[in-house]
Amino acid sequence: MAAKYVLKKAKNGKFFFNLQASNGQPILTSEMYDAVQNALDGVASVRKNGVVETNFDKLVAKDGSPYFTLKAGNGHIVGHSEMYSSAAARDNGVASVMKNAADAVLDDQSAAS
């Protein structure tokens, strides 16, 4: 299975997407968008900005869990990771986004929600 963007509609009526690795695990989750077109624009932003390492901020949560965010060219955060067990695991997540962001297919499940 190849990496893919899974676009969904949340229970609150907003739209979001996950970039899933080839193993089906989410490696990046978007913010919530009011319109499906805005979410699609978010996917396009991840495709463009997710291949540039300097667009990632490697952070540590208050509980000590490493995670990362991805910023667009304008500095706006377009996605974030899960909490990881180690900095090395987080860095592997960043590498996975960089590897898959540009070429992952879109699986639009927003109408089925």
Buried (B, 14 or more C-beta within 10 A) or exposed (E): EEBBBBBBBEEEEBBBBBBBBEEEEBBBBBBBBEEBEBBBEBBEBBBBBBBEEEBBEBEEEEEEBBBBBBBBEEEEEBBBBBBBEEEEBBBEBBEBBBBBBEEBEEBBEBEEE
